[in-house]
Amino acid sequence: MPLSSNLLYANDRPGEHPTSYYAASAVPLSDFAPLDGDASCEVCVVGAGFTGLSAALHLAEAGLDVLVLDAHRVGWGASGRNGGQIGSGQRVVQGSLEKMVGKDDARRLWQIAQDAKDLLRSLVKRHRIECDLKRGNLHTMHRERFVAGARAYAEKLRTEYDYQHIRFVDREEVREMVGTDAYHGGTLDMDAGHLHPLSFARGLARAAVKAGARLHEMTEVKSCAAGDPCKVVTGTGTVHAGFVILACNGYLGDLSAEVAARVMPINNYVIATEPLGDKQARELIRDDVAVSDSRFVINYYRLSADKRLLFGGRESYSYTFPRDIKRFVREAMLEIYPQLHDVRVDYGWGGTLAITMNRMPHVARLAPNVLSFSGYSGQGVALATLAGKLLADAIRSTSQSFELMEKLPTPRFPGGATLRWPLLVLAMTYYSLRDRF
Ligand SMILES: Cc1cc2nc3c(=O)[nH]c(=O)nc-3n(C[C@H](O)[C@H](O)[C@H](O)COP(=O)(O)OP(=O)(O)OC[C@H]3O[C@@H](n4cnc5c(N)ncnc54)[C@H](O)[C@@H]3O)c2cc1C
């Protein structure tokens, strides 16, 4: 793969987190030495993001010998760069899921997503992970015509799914909550929330190592051959593993052609303003909830612990990040908050996530002992954390939740590995233009 299109190296310096608010403020974690030479283990996990770290933690707690390899650092990928928003449900709303898989399975998928939030909170509590975990997520409608749908969806979840944490919020109340005229209404979900994602990833890593997992950073996996044992080749040797978990998400590259045909990397960006002080912070987001809007290219934002506005939005469909990310995302922020025109932007960074055609995760047993979970389509904070547990369950015995997710339809992207990107650019450009008109 040419270096420029290898997302492990296209936009970042090896082994270094981007210059982000998260890297500057996360709880510290010592480096882990690269793997030197050959090794063997019961389970080799490739990728130290939420998926891989949670899998390693659950496997190590169950007494398995686990080796985690990451090309860069713990939480270096999307897990250490994201908006930190913890959503409810899957990326696909329940009505669409019911049409996709039927009412019974849609209900099970809702419950799986509920389990994901519960798991995240229980991990934070059990392992005393300091990650500024907070409750509340306001989903706002940028078009008047979406408001009836938002009201109906809150009602559907309350009545059909017995989910009482969500309520409709009218235009006036939204304006009071987020200090902007940009929205026509929305829904407030108090069982959703937000956290500091890199601190959470580091907390998972610390817990996994404490439970007995071995972790190596700066160790890129070059290839992985299924077999008994599997052979995982790194730059310095070969790991013989009873099982392999591919937890690479948007950075998978060509490690598995089967996954790559169904899971597409896409870049997204976040900025952090200077600290705003309590008064201005409250004027922007009164109740310290996370906010996300109804645009196809979603604006998502929240306050940091030190009262900066962390604003995410703007996608780009080339392998490389825009030269001036701060300026690129600031434009979107000022559309919502013009009053921030003289506020300094201290950090701007990008990251690579992975989407699927139908926006449901892609779960695959590539061989009896090679498993992959990826393509959370922008909703991975809780779901990837749960995915790690489901992978661990599936390796140890059977997991009904894993099996349900494994049988979800995950169509290939049209155009195959070479043409899918230009076709995606066309489709995405069309939809992002629709956000504007
Ligand atoms: C800017 C941005 C904002 C987002 N906002 C949100 C949000 O607010 N809420 C939400 O729920 N989700 C959000 N997401 C999505 C979420 O971050 C991801 O779904 C989630 O972090 C995926 O975790 P993961 O562990 O599967 O992958 P990652 O965290 O990307 O980890 C993959 C790891 O694999 C390693 N790796 C890859 N290939 C190899 C190899 N060959 N050898 C060794 N190591 C390898 C990488 O170095 C990387 O560390 C966002 C994503 C981005 C980029």
The ligand as a Tripos MOL2 file, in Angstrom:
@<TRIPOS>MOLECULE
LIG
   53    58     1     0     0
SMALL
NO_CHARGES

@<TRIPOS>ATOM
      1 C1        -12.9630   12.6760   15.0450 C.3       1 LIG1
      2 C2        -13.8300   11.5290   15.5260 C.ar      1 LIG1
      3 C3        -14.9460   11.7910   16.3090 C.ar      1 LIG1
      4 C4        -15.7430   10.7510   16.7680 C.ar      1 LIG1
      5 N1        -16.7500   11.0430   17.6480 N.ar      1 LIG1
      6 C5        -17.4300   10.0270   18.2380 C.ar      1 LIG1
      7 C6        -18.3660   10.3130   19.2660 C.ar      1 LIG1
      8 O1        -18.5240   11.4590   19.7080 O.2       1 LIG1
      9 N2        -19.0780    9.2620   19.7840 N.ar      1 LIG1
     10 C7        -18.8740    7.9790   19.3610 C.ar      1 LIG1
     11 O2        -19.5510    7.0740   19.8760 O.2       1 LIG1
     12 N3        -17.9560    7.6780   18.4160 N.ar      1 LIG1
     13 C8        -17.2080    8.6630   17.8510 C.ar      1 LIG1
     14 N4        -16.2370    8.3710   16.9420 N.ar      1 LIG1
     15 C9        -16.0020    6.9620   16.6000 C.3       1 LIG1
     16 C10       -15.2060    6.2120   17.6770 C.3       1 LIG1
     17 O3        -14.0950    6.9760   18.0710 O.3       1 LIG1
     18 C11       -14.7580    4.8610   17.1230 C.3       1 LIG1
     19 O4        -15.8900    4.1380   16.6920 O.3       1 LIG1
     20 C12       -14.0270    4.0090   18.1550 C.3       1 LIG1
     21 O5        -13.0350    4.7350   18.8200 O.3       1 LIG1
     22 C13       -13.4270    2.7680   17.4770 C.3       1 LIG1
     23 O6        -12.5500    2.1380   18.3760 O.3       1 LIG1
     24 P1        -11.5990    0.9910   17.8530 P.3       1 LIG1
     25 O7        -10.8390    0.4950   19.0160 O.co2     1 LIG1
     26 O8        -12.3910   -0.0160   17.0940 O.co2     1 LIG1
     27 O9        -10.6300    1.7040   16.7960 O.3       1 LIG1
     28 P2         -9.4400    2.7530   17.0090 P.3       1 LIG1
     29 O10        -9.5910    3.5140   18.2610 O.co2     1 LIG1
     30 O11        -9.2730    3.5150   15.7610 O.co2     1 LIG1
     31 O12        -8.1640    1.8310   17.2590 O.3       1 LIG1
     32 C14        -7.5650    1.0810   16.2450 C.3       1 LIG1
     33 C15        -6.1020    0.8570   16.6360 C.3       1 LIG1
     34 O13        -5.5710   -0.1510   15.7840 O.3       1 LIG1
     35 C16        -4.2260    0.1490   15.5560 C.3       1 LIG1
     36 N5         -3.8350   -0.5600   14.3370 N.ar      1 LIG1
     37 C17        -4.4240   -0.5150   13.1240 C.ar      1 LIG1
     38 N6         -3.7640   -1.3010   12.2460 N.ar      1 LIG1
     39 C18        -2.7610   -1.8720   12.9330 C.ar      1 LIG1
     40 C19        -1.7330   -2.7870   12.5670 C.ar      1 LIG1
     41 N7         -1.6060   -3.2690   11.3260 N.pl3     1 LIG1
     42 N8         -0.8350   -3.1760   13.5220 N.ar      1 LIG1
     43 C20        -0.9410   -2.7120   14.7960 C.ar      1 LIG1
     44 N9         -1.8870   -1.8360   15.1820 N.ar      1 LIG1
     45 C21        -2.7970   -1.4180   14.2620 C.ar      1 LIG1
     46 C22        -4.1890    1.6610   15.4280 C.3       1 LIG1
     47 O14        -2.8760    2.1640   15.7120 O.3       1 LIG1
     48 C23        -5.2280    2.0890   16.4490 C.3       1 LIG1
     49 O15        -4.6350    2.4540   17.6960 O.3       1 LIG1
     50 C24       -15.4370    9.3920   16.4260 C.ar      1 LIG1
     51 C25       -14.3190    9.1420   15.6280 C.ar      1 LIG1
     52 C26       -13.5120   10.1820   15.1780 C.ar      1 LIG1
     53 C27       -12.2960    9.8750   14.3450 C.3       1 LIG1
@<TRIPOS>BOND
     1     1     2 1
     2     2     3 ar
     3     2    52 ar
     4     3     4 ar
     5     4     5 ar
     6     4    50 ar
     7     5     6 ar
     8     6     7 ar
     9     6    13 1
    10     7     8 2
    11     7     9 ar
    12     9    10 ar
    13    10    11 2
    14    10    12 ar
    15    12    13 ar
    16    13    14 ar
    17    14    15 1
    18    14    50 ar
    19    15    16 1
    20    16    17 1
    21    16    18 1
    22    18    19 1
    23    18    20 1
    24    20    21 1
    25    20    22 1
    26    22    23 1
    27    23    24 1
    28    24    25 2
    29    24    26 1
    30    24    27 1
    31    27    28 1
    32    28    29 2
    33    28    30 1
    34    28    31 1
    35    31    32 1
    36    32    33 1
    37    33    34 1
    38    33    48 1
    39    34    35 1
    40    35    36 1
    41    35    46 1
    42    36    37 ar
    43    36    45 ar
    44    37    38 ar
    45    38    39 ar
    46    39    40 ar
    47    39    45 ar
    48    40    41 1
    49    40    42 ar
    50    42    43 ar
    51    43    44 ar
    52    44    45 ar
    53    46    47 1
    54    46    48 1
    55    48    49 1
    56    50    51 ar
    57    51    52 ar
    58    52    53 1
@<TRIPOS>SUBSTRUCTURE
     1 LIG1         1 GROUP 0 **** ****
